[in-house]
Amino acid sequence: MKRVVQFALMLALLFVFVACSNNSGNTDTTSNSGNTDNTNNTDNTDNSDNDNNNENEPDPDPVTIRLHHWYNEEQDNWHEVIAAFEEEFPHIKVESVTPENNNADETMQQIDLAAASGDQLDVIMVNSPQGYSQRVAQGMFAPLDEYINTAGITYDNDYRVDTKIDGHYYALPGKFNMNFVMINEDALNEAGLEIPKDWTWDEYMDYAAALTKGEGQNKQYGTFFHTWNDYIRLAVFNQPENSSFVKDDGVTSNVDSPLFRQSLEIRERGHEEGSATPYADTISMSLNYRPEYFSGRAAMIMTGSWMIAEAGGRPDEESEFTTAFAPYPKANDGDDIYTPAGADFLTVYSGSDYKEEAFEFIRWYTTEGIVMQGKYLPDYLGADMDVVLENLLESTYGDKVNVDSLIHVLDVTLAQNLHIPVPFFNEVATAYQNEVEKFLLDEQDLDTTLEKAHEGVQKVIDENVN
């Protein structure tokens, strides 16, 4: 209330001594930053002559920036988002460039080719920390420190995920990726199981066994593990430290951690008990987690927050069952509930002719546009989560979502600190996965797999670091 009174007195003084008209349009400039200070308003009281001069200045020349991403424009409401931005920033037009394949890895390869061909690139969305760090090392993205400082942004107050590499920011985070478990609640009820509120991987696999039923084409597996490397480091993936194939020191293989053994033992148990879709079927039939879950062929999936807007089914494809949510399972019973943390990284291409305009867009999108979009959890700390959840659930069939269980997961889950991986992450992941795949296909035992994977990862590190 005190701030409102001060603001009203300031406007009164402006009216008496400067005789200028209502300045309420200028106060809106603070909304993008999510901060509550009134420094912009104070500047207006000291620079009324400058404001009058600015009214006579011509509008900035219109420019068109290109936004490269992989999302479907209609499904993800990009037309509405871009239209709202262009209304607020009429001198900046945004051209969306996307194959609309929802395949981020494939799209990033296309973006790399576009950069090599000299195509216009301005805003580039990157889906993973490893893809981000690799391209920062290649000089693909412009540092954003100057733009952040000029805009008066206190990064840590505004964003959850730290995108800093070697002391510089090269991205603002868009959606916040956290992981959890989606469960067919109808299957849970049939099996007489409660929705887990805090559990371990051992308990997860107990549930998977209990939820498995039927045979052949009609079999319902308790769980499905996708082909991403996240699913071959399940017990490691959410650790607050040393959560990847390389330790946080950047020079030592982490594969000798007991948690890597535990991760493969989880997969082994699912294979031996028949409670997880066989890996051989997954790769031979190119199975995908969405249809496996929503068809009822798998009762549980470990997945991420991008699925909230689909939890009750996609448009015109209402789910046949209710989905409940459970936290990411813990490696050990006494651990805190941590989730792997990630983001979409909104970057500015280092060769762009419109870096300032590109930054205007990524700042606006990561604070306002993504909430309006209603498809993802925003990383922005100033977002109203009630509005976010309401918008997310408008995109699906809300009566097929156990909202209370989702709120519980969001409340109790801690986000690990984002660890920016080494630039040669993909080489390391390949060295690990090559050995693990032999294990998953019954071609190699666990001990041999871990030994060879550890040696292979360390070899890649030594070749890149020394």
Disulfide bonds with the S-S distance in Angstrom:
none
